[in-house]
C-alpha cells in the first residue's frame, strides 16, 4: 500500500513520528537517511537525517548554508508517502524471523522512491498559465526515508516513510520551487502495483511461494487467521465502518476511512461532532460520542522496549502457528536460489509464472533432501557410516569433474 499525507507544520514530526517507531521507546531511535536527486544537489544525499537539516528544509532553508530556497515559504512543509509490505511478508520478516525479507523490502522501496521522484513537478505560473493548474516535470526531489517495523497496536508491519520536502529544482527557471506532488499521487496506484510485483519477485527468489490476494499478494504457508490476529488496526477499521453505517445510514467513503486511520482521538471527536451536527441538526449525546470514538489512534506507548514488543507479538500466536512459521522460513532458506545482489528477475513476470521457473529446481532439491534423510535414518546416524558416505560422495563429484574436463 502507498498512502500520502501532507505535513503542514511538521515542527515535531521528526521527533514524534519518524525517529521513534510507531510505538515509543526511550532506548530505541530509528535512523533516517536523505535520498533523491535534489538531495545530491543540496549535498546531503545518503547522509543521516539530523534535526537541524530536517528543520532547515521545513522552514524553506538550505540544509548546508541556511540560505532561503524557494521564493515563497510553502504552506505545506513535507509530503509523507508511506509504502507498506503485505501483512504476510511483515509476519515472516519480523517473527520468522527472516532478515532477508527486510533487505528485499528496502530494495523494492528504493525502486518505488525513484518512480515517485520521476513524477516530481512544479506549477507553471507564468504568462497565460498564471491561473491554471498546469505543471512541469522536474524529476528531482529530496526526502527523509525512515523504515518502521511495528504498528502502533504492536503488530508486525514493515512500512517506510518517504518524507518529501516541499522543494524541487526547476531547470527551466534555474531556481528552487515548491514541489507539486499531484502527479506523484496520480501515479501512486501504478507505482504500488510495480512495488508489489518487485517484492513478490524478491520473495520468490528468496524461496517463498506467493499467491495473488486482491490488488496485492501474500506468502503461501502463512495462516490467514494469523494475519487477521496480527492486524488489530484492520479489525478496528472494519468495526468503525460498521458503526459509521449504523449511525449515518450509509458506508463511509474512502477519505473518511483514511481520516479514521490517521487522526488522534481529539481530532476524531471534533470531526464526529461536526459531521453529526451537519447530518441531524443537533449535537450527539456524550454516550454516543464515547461509543463512536472508542478505538481511534491512541497515543504512543511510553516505555515499550523492542524486546518487550517482540515478546508481546509472540504471545499473540499459538505454539502451533509459531512452529509453522519457523518451518516456512527454514524451507524458504533451503530453496533460495539467488541473493538480493543478483540481477533482479523481470518484474513483468506474473506471480503464476515465477514459481514455475523454479519448479524443477525445487523438486530436485526436495528429492535430494528426502533421499539423504532416508539414508541417515537407515544408518542410525552412525558417525563412521556417515563419514564413509561423504567420502564416497566427494569421490563421485571429483570423478564427474574429471570426466567433464576430458570432454
TAQUI-V790163 format. One record per pair of residues at least 4 apart in sequence whose C-alpha atoms are under 7 Angstrom apart, sorted by sequence separation. I is the first residue (numbers start at 1). J is the second residue. If there is no record, write none. Layout:
i/j
I/J
I/J
This chain:
i/j
12/16
13/17
14/18
15/19
16/20
20/24
35/39
36/40
37/41
38/42
39/43
40/44
49/53
50/54
51/55
52/56
53/57
54/58
55/59
56/60
57/61
62/66
85/89
86/90
87/91
88/92
89/93
90/94
91/95
92/96
93/97
94/98
99/103
100/104
101/105
102/106
103/107
104/108
105/109
106/110
107/111
108/112
109/113
110/114
111/115
112/116
113/117
114/118
115/119
125/129
126/130
150/154
151/155
170/174
181/185
182/186
183/187
184/188
187/191
188/192
189/193
190/194
191/195
192/196
193/197
194/198
195/199
196/200
197/201
198/202
199/203
200/204
201/205
202/206
203/207
204/208
212/216
213/217
223/227
224/228
225/229
226/230
227/231
231/235
232/236
233/237
234/238
235/239
236/240
237/241
238/242
239/243
240/244
241/245
242/246
243/247
244/248
245/249
252/256
253/257
254/258
255/259
256/260
257/261
258/262
259/263
263/267
264/268
265/269
266/270
267/271
268/272
269/273
270/274
271/275
272/276
273/277
274/278
275/279
276/280
277/281
284/288
285/289
286/290
287/291
288/292
289/293
290/294
304/308
305/309
306/310
307/311
308/312
309/313
310/314
311/315
312/316
317/321
318/322
319/323
320/324
321/325
322/326
323/327
324/328
325/329
326/330
327/331
328/332
329/333
330/334
331/335
332/336
338/342
349/353
350/354
353/357
355/359
358/362
359/363
360/364
361/365
362/366
363/367
364/368
365/369
366/370
367/371
368/372
369/373
370/374
371/375
372/376
373/377
374/378
375/379
376/380
377/381
382/386
383/387
384/388
385/389
386/390
387/391
388/392
389/393
390/394
391/395
392/396
393/397
394/398
395/399
396/400
397/401
398/402
399/403
400/404
401/405
402/406
403/407
13/18
14/19
15/20
17/22
20/25
34/39
39/44
40/45
49/54
56/61
57/62
61/66
62/67
85/90
91/96
92/97
93/98
124/129
125/130
129/134
150/155
151/156
170/175
203/208
204/209
212/217
213/218
245/250
252/257
263/268
277/282
284/289
304/309
317/322
349/354
376/381
381/386
39/45
56/62
57/63
61/67
62/68
92/98
93/99
150/156
151/157
169/175
170/176
204/210
211/217
212/218
245/251
277/283
379/385
56/63
61/68
62/69
149/156
150/157
169/176
170/177
210/217
211/218
244/251
245/252
276/283
20/28
60/68
61/69
93/101
149/157
150/158
168/176
169/177
210/218
211/219
244/252
276/284
20/29
21/30
36/45
60/69
93/102
149/158
167/176
168/177
210/219
211/220
19/29
20/30
34/44
35/45
53/63
56/66
60/70
123/133
124/134
148/158
149/159
167/177
168/178
200/210
209/219
210/220
241/251
273/283
19/30
34/45
35/46
123/134
124/135
148/159
167/178
168/179
208/219
209/220
241/252
273/284
18/30
19/31
34/46
123/135
124/136
147/159
148/160
166/178
167/179
33/46
34/47
60/73
122/135
123/136
147/160
166/179
33/47
34/48
121/135
122/136
146/160
147/161
33/48
34/49
121/136
122/137
145/160
146/161
32/48
33/49
121/137
122/138
145/161
146/162
31/48
32/49
120/137
121/138
145/162
119/137
120/138
121/139
144/162
145/163
58/77
120/139
143/162
144/163
119/139
120/140
143/163
144/164
196/216
118/139
120/141
143/164
117/139
118/140
142/164
143/165
117/140
141/164
142/165
117/141
269/293
268/293
141/167
141/168
335/362
140/168
140/169
138/169
265/296
138/170
264/296
265/297
264/297
265/298
263/297
264/298
262/297
260/296
261/297
243/292
122/177
122/178
122/179
123/180
121/179
122/180
120/179
121/180
236/295
120/180
121/181
120/181
94/156
119/183
120/184
91/156
119/184
90/156
8/75
9/76
10/77
90/157
8/76
9/77
90/158
116/184
7/76
8/77
6/76
7/77
8/78
87/157
7/78
6/78
7/79
6/79
85/158
5/79
6/80
84/158
85/159
4/79
5/80
84/159
155/230
4/80
5/81
83/159
84/160
115/191
155/231
4/81
82/159
83/160
3/81
4/82
82/160
83/161
2/81
3/82
82/161
112/191
153/232
2/82
3/83
81/161
82/162
153/233
2/83
80/161
81/162
1/83
2/84
80/162
81/163
1/84
80/163
112/195
79/163
80/164
78/163
79/164
78/164
79/165
78/165
79/166
108/195
77/165
78/166
77/166
76/166
108/198
108/199
105/199
49/144
104/199
104/202
38/140
39/141
37/140
38/141
39/142
222/325
36/140
37/141
38/142
74/178
36/141
37/142
36/142
70/176
35/142
36/143
69/176
70/177
221/328
34/142
35/143
57/165
70/178
34/143
35/144
34/144
35/145
33/144
34/145
32/144
33/145
32/145
32/146
31/146
208/332
207/332
206/332
207/333
21/148
206/333
18/146
22/150
207/335
21/150
22/151
23/152
207/336
22/152
38/168
88/218
89/219
206/336
207/337
38/169
86/217
88/219
205/336
206/337
86/218
205/337
205/338
88/222
88/227
87/227
211/351
210/351
201/345
201/347
209/355
152/300
198/347
197/347
204/355
154/309
155/313
2/188
2/192
1/192
96/325
96/326
98/329
92/325
96/329
104/340
92/329
24/300
23/300
24/301
25/302
26/303
22/300
23/301
24/302
25/303
27/305
24/303
25/304
24/304
25/305
23/304
